[in-house]
Amino acid sequence: MLRRGEVRPDADVRARMAAALAGGLLYALWVADDRTLLRMDRAELVSWYGALLQEVLTPPVP
């Protein structure tokens, strides 16, 4: 989880990537009116995007 004061040097980049990922979904749903995503089961959509978001937020293991 990203939080204020996190000491990892890539925290800002990960936070920005997470915001971009969420923004992309919002754009696809509300601006581009992506019918495939709009027809998806909500739980399935949340599961897919949750996994992607977790991948962005979890720091790589050195």
Backbone as JSON Lines, residues from 0, in Angstrom:
{"i":0,"aa":"M","n":[0.84,-1.18,0.0],"ca":[0.0,0.0,0.0],"c":[0.88,1.24,0.0]}
{"i":1,"aa":"L","n":[0.51,2.22,-0.78],"ca":[1.25,3.47,-0.8],"c":[0.71,4.38,0.28]}
{"i":2,"aa":"R","n":[1.59,5.04,0.94],"ca":[1.15,5.96,1.98],"c":[2.14,7.1,2.09]}
{"i":3,"aa":"R","n":[1.68,8.19,2.64],"ca":[2.54,9.34,2.83],"c":[3.74,8.94,3.68]}
{"i":4,"aa":"G","n":[4.9,9.37,3.27],"ca":[6.09,9.08,4.03],"c":[6.75,7.76,3.7]}
{"i":5,"aa":"E","n":[6.22,7.04,2.72],"ca":[6.86,5.77,2.35],"c":[8.28,6.09,1.87]}
{"i":6,"aa":"V","n":[9.23,5.32,2.3],"ca":[10.63,5.63,2.02],"c":[11.15,5.04,0.71]}
{"i":7,"aa":"R","n":[10.42,4.15,0.09],"ca":[10.9,3.58,-1.17],"c":[11.01,4.68,-2.23]}
{"i":8,"aa":"P","n":[12.11,4.7,-2.97],"ca":[12.3,5.75,-3.96],"c":[11.31,5.69,-5.13]}
{"i":9,"aa":"D","n":[10.69,4.53,-5.35],"ca":[9.76,4.41,-6.47],"c":[8.3,4.6,-6.06]}
{"i":10,"aa":"A","n":[8.05,5.02,-4.84],"ca":[6.67,5.18,-4.35],"c":[5.87,6.16,-5.19]}
{"i":11,"aa":"D","n":[6.48,7.27,-5.57],"ca":[5.78,8.27,-6.38],"c":[5.42,7.7,-7.75]}
{"i":12,"aa":"V","n":[6.35,6.99,-8.35],"ca":[6.09,6.39,-9.67],"c":[4.97,5.36,-9.57]}
{"i":13,"aa":"R","n":[5.01,4.53,-8.53],"ca":[3.96,3.52,-8.37],"c":[2.6,4.17,-8.15]}
{"i":14,"aa":"A","n":[2.56,5.24,-7.38],"ca":[1.3,5.96,-7.15],"c":[0.76,6.55,-8.45]}
{"i":15,"aa":"R","n":[1.64,7.11,-9.25],"ca":[1.22,7.69,-10.53],"c":[0.75,6.62,-11.51]}
{"i":16,"aa":"M","n":[1.43,5.47,-11.5],"ca":[1.02,4.37,-12.37],"c":[-0.36,3.84,-11.95]}
{"i":17,"aa":"A","n":[-0.6,3.75,-10.65],"ca":[-1.9,3.3,-10.15],"c":[-3.0,4.27,-10.57]}
{"i":18,"aa":"A","n":[-2.72,5.56,-10.46],"ca":[-3.7,6.56,-10.88],"c":[-3.97,6.48,-12.38]}
{"i":19,"aa":"A","n":[-2.92,6.27,-13.16],"ca":[-3.08,6.15,-14.61],"c":[-3.91,4.92,-14.97]}
{"i":20,"aa":"L","n":[-3.67,3.83,-14.26],"ca":[-4.43,2.6,-14.5],"c":[-5.91,2.81,-14.2]}
{"i":21,"aa":"A","n":[-6.2,3.42,-13.06],"ca":[-7.6,3.69,-12.7],"c":[-8.23,4.68,-13.68]}
{"i":22,"aa":"G","n":[-7.47,5.7,-14.07],"ca":[-7.97,6.67,-15.04],"c":[-8.28,6.04,-16.38]}
{"i":23,"aa":"G","n":[-7.45,5.07,-16.77],"ca":[-7.69,4.38,-18.03],"c":[-8.99,3.6,-18.02]}
{"i":24,"aa":"L","n":[-9.28,2.96,-16.91],"ca":[-10.55,2.23,-16.8],"c":[-11.73,3.2,-16.85]}
{"i":25,"aa":"L","n":[-11.63,4.28,-16.1],"ca":[-12.72,5.27,-16.12],"c":[-12.94,5.82,-17.52]}
{"i":26,"aa":"Y","n":[-11.85,6.11,-18.22],"ca":[-11.95,6.6,-19.59],"c":[-12.65,5.57,-20.48]}
{"i":27,"aa":"A","n":[-12.22,4.33,-20.37],"ca":[-12.8,3.27,-21.21],"c":[-14.29,3.12,-20.96]}
{"i":28,"aa":"L","n":[-14.7,3.22,-19.7],"ca":[-16.1,3.02,-19.36],"c":[-16.97,4.22,-19.7]}
{"i":29,"aa":"W","n":[-16.51,5.42,-19.36],"ca":[-17.4,6.59,-19.45],"c":[-17.17,7.48,-20.65]}
{"i":30,"aa":"V","n":[-15.98,7.51,-21.18],"ca":[-15.72,8.37,-22.33],"c":[-15.79,7.56,-23.63]}
{"i":31,"aa":"A","n":[-15.01,6.49,-23.67],"ca":[-14.97,5.66,-24.88],"c":[-16.19,4.75,-24.99]}
{"i":32,"aa":"D","n":[-16.92,4.59,-23.88],"ca":[-18.14,3.77,-23.88],"c":[-17.86,2.36,-24.38]}
{"i":33,"aa":"D","n":[-16.79,1.75,-23.82],"ca":[-16.37,0.41,-24.24],"c":[-17.43,-0.6,-23.85]}
{"i":34,"aa":"R","n":[-18.18,-1.06,-24.84],"ca":[-19.31,-1.95,-24.6],"c":[-18.88,-3.3,-24.03]}
{"i":35,"aa":"T","n":[-17.72,-3.78,-24.42],"ca":[-17.25,-5.06,-23.89],"c":[-17.02,-4.96,-22.38]}
{"i":36,"aa":"L","n":[-16.35,-3.91,-21.95],"ca":[-16.12,-3.73,-20.52],"c":[-17.42,-3.44,-19.78]}
{"i":37,"aa":"L","n":[-18.29,-2.67,-20.39],"ca":[-19.56,-2.34,-19.75],"c":[-20.45,-3.56,-19.56]}
{"i":38,"aa":"R","n":[-20.34,-4.55,-20.46],"ca":[-21.15,-5.76,-20.35],"c":[-20.55,-6.8,-19.41]}
{"i":39,"aa":"M","n":[-19.29,-6.62,-19.02],"ca":[-18.65,-7.6,-18.13],"c":[-19.35,-7.66,-16.78]}
{"i":40,"aa":"D","n":[-19.32,-8.84,-16.2],"ca":[-19.77,-8.99,-14.83],"c":[-18.91,-8.08,-13.95]}
{"i":41,"aa":"R","n":[-19.53,-7.31,-13.08],"ca":[-18.8,-6.34,-12.26],"c":[-17.75,-6.99,-11.38]}
{"i":42,"aa":"A","n":[-18.08,-8.13,-10.79],"ca":[-17.12,-8.82,-9.93],"c":[-15.91,-9.27,-10.75]}
{"i":43,"aa":"E","n":[-16.13,-9.72,-11.97],"ca":[-15.02,-10.15,-12.82],"c":[-14.15,-8.95,-13.21]}
{"i":44,"aa":"L","n":[-14.78,-7.85,-13.56],"ca":[-14.04,-6.64,-13.91],"c":[-13.2,-6.16,-12.73]}
{"i":45,"aa":"V","n":[-13.79,-6.14,-11.56],"ca":[-13.06,-5.73,-10.35],"c":[-11.9,-6.69,-10.08]}
{"i":46,"aa":"S","n":[-12.11,-7.97,-10.29],"ca":[-11.05,-8.95,-10.08],"c":[-9.88,-8.72,-11.03]}
{"i":47,"aa":"W","n":[-10.17,-8.52,-12.3],"ca":[-9.11,-8.26,-13.29],"c":[-8.36,-6.98,-12.96]}
{"i":48,"aa":"Y","n":[-9.11,-5.9,-12.73],"ca":[-8.44,-4.62,-12.46],"c":[-7.75,-4.6,-11.11]}
{"i":49,"aa":"G","n":[-8.32,-5.3,-10.15],"ca":[-7.68,-5.39,-8.85],"c":[-6.32,-6.06,-8.94]}
{"i":50,"aa":"A","n":[-6.24,-7.11,-9.74],"ca":[-4.97,-7.8,-9.93],"c":[-3.95,-6.9,-10.62]}
{"i":51,"aa":"L","n":[-4.39,-6.16,-11.62],"ca":[-3.49,-5.22,-12.3],"c":[-3.01,-4.13,-11.35]}
{"i":52,"aa":"L","n":[-3.94,-3.59,-10.59],"ca":[-3.59,-2.53,-9.65],"c":[-2.63,-3.03,-8.58]}
{"i":53,"aa":"Q","n":[-2.86,-4.24,-8.09],"ca":[-1.96,-4.79,-7.09],"c":[-0.55,-4.97,-7.65]}
{"i":54,"aa":"E","n":[-0.47,-5.37,-8.92],"ca":[0.82,-5.53,-9.58],"c":[1.58,-4.21,-9.63]}
{"i":55,"aa":"V","n":[0.87,-3.11,-9.87],"ca":[1.5,-1.79,-9.91],"c":[1.91,-1.34,-8.51]}
{"i":56,"aa":"L","n":[1.09,-1.62,-7.53],"ca":[1.35,-1.11,-6.19],"c":[2.39,-1.91,-5.41]}
{"i":57,"aa":"T","n":[2.53,-3.18,-5.73],"ca":[3.47,-4.02,-4.99],"c":[4.88,-3.76,-5.51]}
{"i":58,"aa":"P","n":[5.77,-3.34,-4.62],"ca":[7.14,-3.08,-5.08],"c":[7.82,-4.37,-5.52]}
{"i":59,"aa":"P","n":[8.66,-4.27,-6.55],"ca":[9.37,-5.46,-7.0],"c":[10.32,-5.97,-5.92]}
{"i":60,"aa":"V","n":[10.49,-7.26,-5.9],"ca":[11.41,-7.87,-4.93],"c":[12.82,-7.74,-5.48]}
{"i":61,"aa":"P","n":[13.72,-7.16,-4.7],"ca":[15.1,-6.97,-5.2],"c":[15.84,-8.28,-5.37]}
